[in-house]
Amino acid sequence: MRATSHESLLAWLDTLIERSTLVAPQRVEREWLYRPVSSAAAIAFDFQRTTVSPKGYFFPETEVLLDIERRGREVVMGEPDLAGDQLLFAIRPCDARALLVLDALLVDRPPADSYYARRRERTTLVGLACPQMWDGCFCTSLGSGPADASAVDLMLYHDGDGYLVETVTDKGAALVAGVDWPEVDRPAPEPEITAEVVSVRPPDEWLAAFDEVVWQRLADRCLSCHACTYVCPTCRCFDVRDDLTAAGPGYVHVQRLRAWDSCMSPAYRRIAGGHNPRPDTAQRLRNRFFCKFCYSPRDFCAVACVGCGRCIAACPAGVDIVEVLRGV
């Protein structure tokens, strides 16, 4: 463990900006969001959890997959340039663990999602431990905690007027190589644990609850607004479409776009011919929870929830994922 003052930490971050994109929490109007910063002085250290996770820096809300141009008889296709390293600073432990969930789905089983994989490889994660659990957090129920350093490259713990720095991976060690921060022999501060641990049932027990009335009761409140899926750090559903962006004599320009989608959308599962295997809200709501706690751990060995509590805070109808876990 090493120690640094706040001023020394900012000076170090300013040197990193010169060679990579620094993404860090900022106050944007009334929300806490991760944004690229041009100076370490712009970083907000007093945030709790951001409104949305930094997932978009690996799996953007909308991205161009392919550019297609027809110039007369010639057709030219090209992929976007994903060059450039990025440093994601002050990521909370739950958001870092969410990337491991996405890795299991998008990288670890072939074929890998090359766009996500390239961004993931070119990013270094510097975590910032939570001093306590925030309203709605239940990360301790998912085998994690406010100071879990297992998914970051470097972890910071707020310690008085400065920070303790723990090197976790080789990538993290390379990041602080040559930095003049003294070694200290003291443990990191213990975070305040306030949330009750909720039992998360194994996949087989979820199957036994498939036809329970709880799904219809929850659906009576659900507005199908998609807020829960858009703020979730592990949701990865997307839609692909081709957009005609320019056309003229002998010239056509088309972009193939990928954009976030929501399994809570009434049209999400509708197929050619108009058939929809999940036409009502209760079926879609049930599938969302089964995807996270039954299908994902069964098929990818990872529960697709990290207990960040964002869906609880975002839901205007009061659908509470902890309530669902207790009900099951």
C-alpha positions as CSV (number, residue, x, y, z in Angstrom):
1,M,0.0,0.0,0.0
2,R,1.2,3.5,-0.9
3,A,0.0,6.9,0.2
4,T,-0.5,10.2,-1.6
5,S,-1.9,13.6,-0.8
6,H,-4.8,15.0,-2.7
7,E,-2.5,17.6,-4.4
8,S,0.0,14.9,-5.5
9,L,-2.8,12.8,-6.9
10,L,-4.0,15.7,-9.0
11,A,-0.5,16.4,-10.3
12,W,-0.1,12.8,-11.3
13,L,-3.4,12.7,-13.1
14,D,-2.5,15.8,-15.0
15,T,0.6,14.0,-16.4
16,L,-1.6,11.1,-17.5
17,I,-3.9,13.4,-19.5
18,E,-1.0,14.2,-21.8
19,R,-0.9,10.6,-23.1
20,S,-4.5,9.2,-22.7
21,T,-8.1,10.3,-22.4
22,L,-9.0,10.8,-18.7
23,V,-12.6,10.0,-17.9
24,A,-13.8,10.9,-14.4
25,P,-16.9,11.9,-12.4
26,Q,-18.3,15.4,-12.9
27,R,-21.3,17.3,-11.8
28,V,-23.4,18.0,-14.9
29,E,-26.4,20.2,-14.0
30,R,-28.2,18.1,-11.3
31,E,-26.5,14.7,-12.2
32,W,-23.2,13.0,-11.5
33,L,-21.8,11.6,-14.7
34,Y,-18.5,10.3,-16.0
35,R,-17.1,12.7,-18.6
36,P,-13.7,13.3,-20.3
37,V,-11.8,16.0,-18.4
38,S,-8.9,18.2,-19.6
39,S,-7.7,19.0,-16.1
40,A,-7.6,16.9,-12.9
41,A,-9.0,20.0,-11.1
42,A,-12.3,19.4,-12.9
43,I,-12.8,16.0,-11.2
44,A,-15.6,15.7,-8.6
45,F,-14.3,13.6,-5.7
46,D,-17.4,14.1,-3.5
47,F,-19.9,12.1,-5.6
48,Q,-21.8,9.0,-4.4
49,R,-22.7,6.9,-7.4
50,T,-23.2,8.4,-10.9
51,T,-26.7,8.5,-12.4
52,V,-25.5,6.1,-15.1
53,S,-22.5,3.9,-15.1
54,P,-19.4,4.4,-17.3
55,K,-20.5,1.4,-19.4
56,G,-21.0,3.8,-22.4
57,Y,-17.2,4.2,-22.7
58,F,-17.0,0.5,-23.7
59,F,-20.4,-0.1,-25.1
60,P,-21.7,3.3,-26.3
61,E,-25.3,4.3,-26.4
62,T,-25.0,4.7,-30.1
63,E,-22.0,3.8,-32.3
64,V,-21.1,3.4,-35.9
65,L,-20.2,-0.2,-36.8
66,L,-19.6,0.3,-40.5
67,D,-19.4,3.1,-43.1
68,I,-20.6,2.1,-46.6
69,E,-20.1,4.4,-49.6
70,R,-21.0,3.8,-53.1
71,R,-19.3,6.0,-55.7
72,G,-20.6,5.0,-59.0
73,R,-19.7,1.4,-59.5
74,E,-17.3,1.4,-56.6
75,V,-18.3,0.3,-53.0
76,V,-16.1,1.3,-50.1
77,M,-16.6,0.0,-46.6
78,G,-14.7,1.0,-43.5
79,E,-14.8,0.5,-39.7
80,P,-14.5,3.3,-37.1
81,D,-11.1,4.1,-35.7
82,L,-11.0,3.0,-32.1
83,A,-7.4,4.0,-31.5
84,G,-6.4,5.7,-28.3
85,D,-6.0,4.8,-24.7
86,Q,-8.3,5.9,-21.9
87,L,-8.0,6.0,-18.2
88,L,-11.3,5.6,-16.3
89,F,-10.7,7.3,-12.9
90,A,-12.7,6.9,-9.7
91,I,-14.8,4.0,-10.9
92,R,-16.9,2.5,-8.1
93,P,-16.3,-1.2,-7.2
94,C,-19.8,-2.2,-8.4
95,D,-19.3,-0.5,-11.9
96,A,-15.9,-2.3,-12.2
97,R,-17.5,-5.6,-11.4
98,A,-20.2,-4.9,-14.0
99,L,-17.5,-4.9,-16.7
100,L,-16.6,-8.4,-15.6
101,V,-20.2,-9.4,-16.3
102,L,-20.0,-7.8,-19.7
103,D,-16.7,-9.5,-20.4
104,A,-18.3,-12.9,-19.7
105,L,-20.9,-12.2,-22.3
106,L,-19.1,-10.1,-24.9
107,V,-15.5,-11.3,-24.8
108,D,-15.0,-14.6,-23.0
109,R,-17.2,-16.7,-25.2
110,P,-16.5,-16.5,-29.0
111,P,-17.2,-14.8,-31.2
112,A,-16.1,-11.8,-29.2
113,D,-17.5,-8.4,-29.7
114,S,-14.5,-6.7,-31.2
115,Y,-15.6,-3.2,-30.6
116,Y,-16.2,-3.7,-26.9
117,A,-13.0,-5.9,-26.6
118,R,-10.8,-3.2,-28.1
119,R,-12.1,-0.5,-25.9
120,R,-11.7,-2.7,-22.8
121,E,-8.1,-3.6,-23.7
122,R,-7.2,0.0,-24.1
123,T,-8.7,1.2,-20.8
124,T,-7.1,1.3,-17.4
125,L,-9.4,1.3,-14.4
126,V,-8.6,3.3,-11.3
127,G,-11.1,2.6,-8.6
128,L,-12.3,4.7,-5.7
129,A,-13.6,2.8,-2.8
130,C,-17.0,3.8,-1.3
131,P,-16.7,5.0,2.3
132,Q,-20.2,3.7,2.9
133,M,-23.2,2.1,1.2
134,W,-25.5,4.6,-0.5
135,D,-29.4,4.5,-0.6
136,G,-30.5,1.4,-2.5
137,C,-27.1,-0.2,-2.7
138,F,-27.0,-4.0,-2.0
139,C,-23.6,-5.0,-3.4
140,T,-22.8,-7.1,-0.4
141,S,-25.6,-9.4,-1.4
142,L,-23.8,-10.1,-4.6
143,G,-20.4,-11.1,-3.1
144,S,-18.9,-7.7,-3.4
145,G,-18.6,-4.6,-1.2
146,P,-17.9,-0.9,-1.1
147,A,-14.1,-1.5,-1.0
148,D,-13.9,-4.5,-3.4
149,A,-10.7,-4.1,-5.5
150,S,-11.0,-7.3,-7.5
151,A,-12.1,-5.8,-10.8
152,V,-9.8,-2.7,-11.0
153,D,-6.2,-2.1,-11.9
154,L,-5.5,0.4,-9.1
155,M,-7.6,1.2,-6.1
156,L,-7.8,4.4,-4.1
157,Y,-9.1,4.6,-0.5
158,H,-9.8,8.0,1.0
159,D,-7.7,8.3,4.1
160,G,-7.9,11.6,6.0
161,D,-6.7,14.4,3.7
162,G,-5.1,12.0,1.2
163,Y,-5.5,8.5,-0.3
164,L,-4.0,5.0,0.1
165,V,-3.2,3.4,-3.2
166,E,-3.3,-0.3,-3.8
167,T,-1.8,-1.9,-6.9
168,V,-4.0,-4.7,-8.1
169,T,-2.8,-5.7,-11.7
170,D,0.3,-5.4,-13.8
171,K,-1.5,-2.6,-15.8
172,G,-2.0,-0.8,-12.5
173,A,1.6,-1.3,-11.5
174,A,2.8,0.1,-14.9
175,L,0.6,3.2,-14.3
176,V,2.3,4.2,-11.1
177,A,5.8,3.0,-12.0
178,G,8.3,5.7,-11.0
179,V,5.8,7.7,-9.1
180,D,7.2,9.0,-5.8
181,W,4.6,7.8,-3.4
182,P,5.9,6.4,-0.1
183,E,5.0,2.9,1.1
184,V,2.9,2.7,4.3
185,D,2.2,-0.1,6.6
186,R,-1.5,0.4,7.5
187,P,-4.7,-1.1,6.3
188,A,-7.3,0.8,4.3
189,P,-10.2,2.4,6.2
190,E,-13.2,0.0,6.6
191,P,-16.3,1.2,4.8
192,E,-19.6,1.6,6.7
193,I,-21.8,-1.4,5.8
194,T,-25.5,-0.6,6.5
195,A,-27.5,-2.7,4.0
196,E,-29.1,-6.0,5.0
197,V,-27.8,-9.0,3.0
198,V,-30.5,-10.4,0.7
199,S,-30.4,-14.0,-0.4
200,V,-29.9,-14.5,-4.1
201,R,-31.4,-17.8,-5.1
202,P,-29.6,-20.2,-7.6
203,P,-31.0,-20.5,-11.1
204,D,-32.9,-23.7,-10.5
205,E,-34.9,-22.0,-7.8
206,W,-35.8,-19.1,-10.0
207,L,-37.3,-21.6,-12.5
208,A,-39.7,-22.7,-9.8
209,A,-41.0,-19.2,-9.6
210,F,-41.7,-18.8,-13.3
211,D,-45.5,-18.9,-13.0
212,E,-45.8,-17.0,-9.7
213,V,-48.3,-14.2,-9.4
214,V,-45.6,-11.8,-8.3
215,W,-44.7,-10.9,-11.9
216,Q,-48.3,-9.7,-12.6
217,R,-48.3,-7.7,-9.4
218,L,-45.1,-6.0,-10.3
219,A,-46.4,-5.4,-13.9
220,D,-49.4,-3.6,-12.5
221,R,-47.0,-0.9,-11.4
222,C,-44.5,-1.0,-14.2
223,L,-44.7,1.7,-16.9
224,S,-42.4,0.0,-19.4
225,C,-40.4,3.3,-19.5
226,H,-37.0,1.5,-19.9
227,A,-35.3,3.6,-17.2
228,C,-34.1,0.5,-15.3
229,T,-32.4,-1.0,-18.4
230,Y,-30.7,2.3,-19.5
231,V,-29.2,3.0,-16.1
232,C,-28.1,-0.6,-15.5
233,P,-24.3,-1.2,-15.8
234,T,-24.8,-4.8,-17.1
235,C,-27.6,-4.5,-19.5
236,R,-26.3,-5.1,-23.1
237,C,-29.4,-5.4,-25.4
238,F,-29.0,-3.5,-28.6
239,D,-30.6,-2.9,-32.0
240,V,-28.8,-2.6,-35.3
241,R,-30.0,-0.5,-38.2
242,D,-28.7,1.0,-41.5
243,D,-29.2,4.8,-41.9
244,L,-28.9,6.6,-45.2
245,T,-26.9,9.7,-44.4
246,A,-26.3,11.1,-47.9
247,A,-27.3,10.5,-51.5
248,G,-26.7,12.1,-54.8
249,P,-26.0,11.2,-58.5
250,G,-23.8,8.1,-58.4
251,Y,-23.2,8.5,-54.6
252,V,-24.8,6.9,-51.6
253,H,-23.5,6.9,-48.0
254,V,-24.9,4.5,-45.4
255,Q,-23.9,4.0,-41.8
256,R,-24.6,0.8,-39.9
257,L,-25.5,1.9,-36.3
258,R,-25.7,0.0,-33.1
259,A,-27.8,1.5,-30.3
260,W,-28.9,0.4,-26.8
261,D,-32.3,-1.3,-26.7
262,S,-34.5,-2.4,-23.8
263,C,-36.1,-5.7,-23.1
264,M,-38.9,-3.8,-21.5
265,S,-40.0,-2.3,-24.8
266,P,-43.4,-3.7,-26.0
267,A,-41.9,-4.3,-29.5
268,Y,-38.5,-5.7,-28.3
269,R,-39.2,-9.3,-29.2
270,R,-41.6,-8.7,-32.1
271,I,-40.5,-10.6,-35.2
272,A,-41.3,-10.7,-38.9
273,G,-45.0,-11.2,-39.5
274,G,-45.8,-9.3,-36.3
275,H,-45.7,-12.2,-33.8
276,N,-44.6,-11.1,-30.3
277,P,-43.7,-13.9,-27.8
278,R,-43.7,-11.4,-24.9
279,P,-46.7,-9.2,-25.6
280,D,-47.5,-8.1,-22.0
281,T,-45.6,-6.3,-19.3
282,A,-45.5,-9.1,-16.8
283,Q,-43.7,-11.4,-19.3
284,R,-41.2,-8.8,-20.1
285,L,-40.6,-7.9,-16.5
286,R,-40.2,-11.5,-15.6
287,N,-37.7,-12.0,-18.4
288,R,-35.6,-9.0,-17.2
289,F,-35.1,-10.6,-13.8
290,F,-34.7,-14.1,-15.1
291,C,-32.0,-12.8,-17.5
292,K,-30.0,-11.4,-14.6
293,F,-30.4,-14.1,-12.0
294,C,-31.2,-17.3,-13.9
295,Y,-30.2,-17.2,-17.6
296,S,-27.0,-15.3,-17.3
297,P,-25.4,-17.3,-14.4
298,R,-26.6,-20.5,-16.0
299,D,-25.2,-19.7,-19.5
300,F,-22.3,-17.4,-18.7
301,C,-21.4,-18.1,-15.1
302,A,-22.0,-14.5,-14.0
303,V,-25.0,-13.0,-12.2
304,A,-25.9,-10.0,-14.3
305,C,-26.4,-7.7,-11.3
306,V,-23.9,-5.9,-9.1
307,G,-26.2,-4.3,-6.5
308,C,-25.6,-0.7,-7.5
309,G,-29.2,0.2,-6.8
310,R,-29.5,2.5,-9.8
311,C,-32.7,0.8,-11.1
312,I,-34.3,1.3,-7.7
313,A,-33.5,5.0,-7.8
314,A,-34.6,5.5,-11.4
315,C,-37.9,3.6,-11.3
316,P,-40.8,6.1,-11.2
317,A,-43.2,3.3,-10.2
318,G,-41.2,1.9,-7.3
319,V,-40.4,-1.5,-8.7
320,D,-37.6,-2.5,-6.3
321,I,-35.1,-5.3,-7.3
322,V,-34.5,-6.1,-3.7
323,E,-38.2,-6.6,-3.2
324,V,-38.1,-9.0,-6.1
325,L,-35.2,-11.0,-4.6
326,R,-37.0,-11.3,-1.3
327,G,-40.2,-12.3,-3.1
328,V,-38.5,-15.1,-5.1
